Amino acid sequence: MTVTLPLVLILGVIAWAAIKFLGIRMWAAIAIALFGFWLAHTFLAPVVESGTRTGVHIINGKHI
């Protein structure tokens, strides 16, 4: 049985936990999220996507 979770849900939980338990200010979390949207529109987007896919494959135990 395979259970899938969207990566954005996992990152959202991590962001919530950072704000709640680590004392990260809300404005800093918003600034980081906006930087992510900006980064998605640059030439680095394919590199970030490839790295994310590789990391997910490693976590799942699948070899590329």
Backbone hydrogen bonds in HBPLUS format (Angstrom, degrees):
<---DONOR---> <-ACCEPTOR-->    atom                        ^
c    i                          cat <-CA-CA->   ^        H-A-AA   ^      H-
h    n   atom  resd res      DA  || num        DHA   H-A  angle D-A-AA Bond
n    s   type  num  typ     dist DA aas  dist angle  dist       angle   num
A0009-LEU N   A0006-PRO O   3.01 MM   3  5.36 131.3  2.26 104.6 117.1     1
A0010-ILE N   A0006-PRO O   3.31 MM   4  6.78 157.1  2.37 150.8 156.3     2
A0011-LEU N   A0007-LEU O   2.93 MM   4  6.19 165.1  1.95 155.3 159.4     3
A0012-GLY N   A0008-VAL O   2.89 MM   4  5.95 144.7  2.02 136.0 145.9     4
A0013-VAL N   A0009-LEU O   3.01 MM   4  6.29 153.9  2.08 148.6 154.5     5
A0014-ILE N   A0010-ILE O   3.01 MM   4  6.31 156.9  2.07 147.5 154.2     6
A0015-ALA N   A0011-LEU O   2.88 MM   4  6.10 156.5  1.94 145.6 151.9     7
A0016-TRP N   A0012-GLY O   2.89 MM   4  6.11 160.0  1.93 147.4 152.9     8
A0017-ALA N   A0013-VAL O   2.91 MM   4  6.10 162.1  1.94 149.0 153.9     9
A0018-ALA N   A0014-ILE O   2.91 MM   4  6.12 151.8  1.99 146.0 154.1    10
A0019-ILE N   A0015-ALA O   3.00 MM   4  6.26 156.2  2.06 149.5 155.3    11
A0020-LYS N   A0016-TRP O   2.85 MM   4  6.03 163.2  1.88 153.0 158.3    12
A0021-PHE N   A0017-ALA O   2.77 MM   4  5.60 167.3  1.79 149.0 153.3    13
A0022-LEU N   A0018-ALA O   3.11 MM   4  4.85 136.2  2.31 112.0 124.5    14
A0024-ILE N   A0018-ALA O   3.26 MM   6  5.84 169.8  2.27 140.2 137.1    15
A0028-ALA N   A0025-ARG O   3.12 MM   3  5.36 126.4  2.42 101.2 114.4    16
A0029-ALA N   A0025-ARG O   3.21 MM   4  6.62 154.9  2.28 150.3 157.0    17
A0030-ILE N   A0026-MET O   2.95 MM   4  6.23 157.9  2.00 154.5 160.9    18
A0031-ALA N   A0027-TRP O   2.93 MM   4  6.06 154.8  1.99 141.3 148.4    19
A0032-ILE N   A0028-ALA O   2.98 MM   4  6.18 154.9  2.04 145.7 152.1    20
A0033-ALA N   A0029-ALA O   2.98 MM   4  6.21 156.7  2.04 145.1 151.5    21
A0034-LEU N   A0030-ILE O   2.90 MM   4  6.14 160.9  1.94 152.0 157.0    22
A0035-PHE N   A0031-ALA O   2.96 MM   4  6.15 149.8  2.05 142.1 150.6    23
A0036-GLY N   A0032-ILE O   3.02 MM   4  6.31 146.5  2.13 142.6 151.5    24
A0036-GLY N   A0033-ALA O   3.09 MM   3  5.02 117.9  2.50  92.2 107.4    25
A0037-PHE N   A0033-ALA O   3.09 MM   4  6.51 151.3  2.17 148.1 155.1    26
A0038-TRP N   A0034-LEU O   2.97 MM   4  6.25 158.6  2.02 148.9 154.9    27
A0039-LEU N   A0035-PHE O   2.81 MM   4  5.99 160.4  1.84 150.6 156.2    28
A0040-ALA N   A0036-GLY O   3.04 MM   4  6.21 140.5  2.20 140.6 150.4    29
A0041-HIS N   A0038-TRP O   3.05 MM   3  5.53 155.9  2.11 111.8 119.3    30
A0042-THR N   A0039-LEU O   3.19 MM   3  5.34 163.2  2.22 114.5 113.9    31
A0045-ALA N   A0042-THR O   3.30 MM   3  5.85 172.0  2.31 116.1 118.4    32
A0047-VAL N   A0044-LEU O   3.10 MM   3  5.30 119.5  2.48 103.5 118.5    33
A0048-VAL N   A0044-LEU O   3.00 MM   4  6.29 160.0  2.04 159.9 166.0    34
A0049-GLU N   A0045-ALA O   2.94 MM   4  6.13 163.8  1.96 155.7 160.1    35
A0050-SER N   A0046-PRO O   2.94 MM   4  6.03 159.0  1.98 142.8 148.7    36
A0051-GLY N   A0047-VAL O   2.95 MM   4  6.10 160.7  1.99 147.0 152.5    37
A0052-THR N   A0048-VAL O   2.90 MM   4  6.07 153.7  1.96 147.2 154.6    38
A0053-ARG N   A0049-GLU O   2.93 MM   4  6.14 162.8  1.96 149.9 154.4    39
A0054-THR N   A0050-SER O   2.94 MM   4  6.14 159.7  1.98 148.8 154.5    40
A0055-GLY N   A0051-GLY O   2.94 MM   4  6.12 158.8  1.99 144.5 150.4    41
A0056-VAL N   A0052-THR O   2.94 MM   4  6.19 157.1  1.99 151.8 157.7    42
A0057-HIS N   A0053-ARG O   2.93 MM   4  6.15 157.4  1.98 148.4 154.8    43
A0058-ILE N   A0054-THR O   2.92 MM   4  6.18 153.6  1.99 148.9 156.2    44
A0059-ILE N   A0055-GLY O   2.97 MM   4  6.19 160.4  2.00 147.5 152.7    45
A0060-ASN N   A0056-VAL O   2.89 MM   4  6.06 154.7  1.96 146.9 154.2    46
A0061-GLY N   A0057-HIS O   3.03 MM   4  6.09 113.7  2.49 132.9 148.2    47
A0062-LYS N   A0057-HIS O   2.91 MM   5  5.10 144.3  2.04 157.5 156.9    48
A0061-GLY N   A0058-ILE O   3.10 MM   3  5.04 147.1  2.21  96.7 106.8    49
